[in-house]
Structure formats: C-alpha cells, structure tokens
C-alpha cells in the first residue's frame, strides 16, 4: 500500500473517529442531535470531493499532502454518513 493511501486512510479514519467521539460525548451529556446533521455532513463531504477532484487534476505532485487531506476528509465524511445510516435504524 502506498504512502498516499495510508495518509488518506488515516485522515478518513481520524475524521470518522472524531464524529463518533463527539456523538458519544453529546449523548453522555444528554444533548439531542442537531436536525439535519447528516445533510450538512453530506454537503461538506460533496464540497471536499469536488475540491479533491479539481486539485488532483490541476496540481502536481508537490500538492500530494493537500490532495490526500481533501480525499481523507471527503471519504471520512461519506463513511460517517454511511455508518450512521446503517447503525441508527
């Protein structure tokens, strides 16, 4: 597995873990989930996906870390949505 794949996976896993941790903390404090949270995460994930594709096409190898960060945020957001949809219902 390449270095880029590992970085992307690390960013995605980190984001998904932070969303999970935030949700658990909110539940422990008795807070309700904000309505429309999954839609908001989807919109932000879509924006990160678009930005990742554009950056991948227009920037050279010097921007690999930026591209990996964008891909990681995008995949982490989509993964969070998928996980929440599969486990909440």
Secondary structure, DSSP 4 states (H G I P E B T S, - for coil): --HHHHHHHHHHHHHHHHHHHHHHHHHHTTPPPPTTHHHHHHHHHHHHHHHHHHHHHHS-GGGHHHHHHHHHHHHHHHHHHHHHHHHH-
